[in-house]
Amino acid sequence: MSDSKSKTILTLFAGALIGGAMGFAAGVLLAPDKGSETRKKVKEKLDDFTDDFSEKVNDIVNQFGEAVEEAEEVAEETVPKKKTRKKKAK
């Protein structure tokens, strides 16, 4: 995976995380409900956020794994070609 692509993914991920946290905080602070209702909503939102966060982390891990596999395939194709060229040059 190229540096610019990984930086883009990390920036997008950080932005989504920060945006989600800010939206969550604003929603909780501006809610005109009783304390028990607010706590219930906070728990539900936190559970949703945790699930979404885990899903996004798994997606990133999978993308990274795919990029590593692609790099390994390219390396397997490239290294034998270079060794063959070296032998021919001798």
C-alpha positions as CSV (number, residue, x, y, z in Angstrom):
1,M,0.0,0.0,0.0
2,S,1.4,3.4,-0.9
3,D,2.1,6.0,1.7
4,S,-0.4,8.4,0.3
5,K,-3.1,5.8,0.2
6,S,-2.5,4.7,3.8
7,K,-2.4,8.3,4.9
8,T,-5.7,8.9,3.2
9,I,-7.3,5.9,4.9
10,L,-6.0,7.0,8.3
11,T,-7.2,10.6,7.7
12,L,-10.6,9.4,6.7
13,F,-10.8,7.0,9.6
14,A,-9.7,9.7,12.1
15,G,-12.2,12.2,10.7
16,A,-15.1,9.7,11.0
17,L,-14.1,8.9,14.5
18,I,-13.9,12.5,15.6
19,G,-17.1,13.4,13.8
20,G,-18.9,10.6,15.4
21,A,-17.7,11.5,18.8
22,M,-18.7,15.1,18.4
23,G,-22.1,14.2,17.1
24,F,-22.6,11.8,20.0
25,A,-21.5,14.4,22.6
26,A,-23.8,17.1,21.1
27,G,-26.8,14.7,21.0
28,V,-26.3,13.7,24.6
29,L,-25.7,17.3,25.9
30,L,-28.7,18.7,24.1
31,A,-31.2,15.9,25.0
32,P,-34.2,17.2,27.0
33,D,-34.8,13.8,28.6
34,K,-34.7,12.5,32.2
35,G,-31.4,11.2,33.5
36,S,-32.4,7.6,33.2
37,E,-33.5,8.0,29.6
38,T,-30.4,9.9,28.8
39,R,-28.2,7.1,30.3
40,K,-30.2,4.5,28.3
41,K,-29.6,6.5,25.1
42,V,-25.9,7.0,25.9
43,K,-25.5,3.2,26.4
44,E,-27.3,2.5,23.1
45,K,-25.3,5.0,21.2
46,L,-22.1,3.8,22.7
47,D,-22.9,0.3,21.8
48,D,-23.7,1.4,18.2
49,F,-20.5,3.4,18.1
50,T,-18.4,0.5,19.4
51,D,-19.9,-1.8,16.7
52,D,-19.3,0.7,14.0
53,F,-15.7,1.3,15.2
54,S,-15.0,-2.4,15.3
55,E,-16.4,-2.9,11.8
56,K,-14.2,0.0,10.5
57,V,-11.1,-1.4,12.1
58,N,-11.8,-4.8,10.7
59,D,-12.2,-3.2,7.2
60,I,-8.9,-1.4,7.5
61,V,-7.2,-4.6,8.7
62,N,-8.6,-6.5,5.8
63,Q,-7.5,-3.8,3.3
64,F,-4.0,-3.8,4.8
65,G,-3.9,-7.6,4.5
66,E,-5.0,-7.5,0.9
67,A,-2.3,-4.9,0.2
68,V,0.3,-7.1,1.8
69,E,-0.8,-10.1,-0.3
70,E,-0.5,-8.0,-3.4
71,A,2.9,-6.8,-2.5
72,E,4.0,-10.4,-1.8
73,E,2.7,-11.5,-5.2
74,V,4.6,-8.7,-7.0
75,A,7.7,-9.5,-5.1
76,E,7.4,-13.2,-6.0
77,E,7.1,-12.2,-9.7
78,T,9.8,-9.6,-9.6
79,V,12.6,-11.4,-7.7
80,P,12.9,-14.4,-10.0
81,K,13.1,-12.1,-13.0
82,K,15.9,-10.1,-11.5
83,K,17.8,-13.3,-10.6
84,T,17.4,-14.6,-14.2
85,R,18.7,-11.3,-15.7
86,K,21.7,-11.4,-13.3
87,K,22.6,-14.9,-14.5
88,K,22.3,-13.9,-18.1
89,A,24.5,-10.8,-17.6
90,K,27.4,-13.0,-16.2
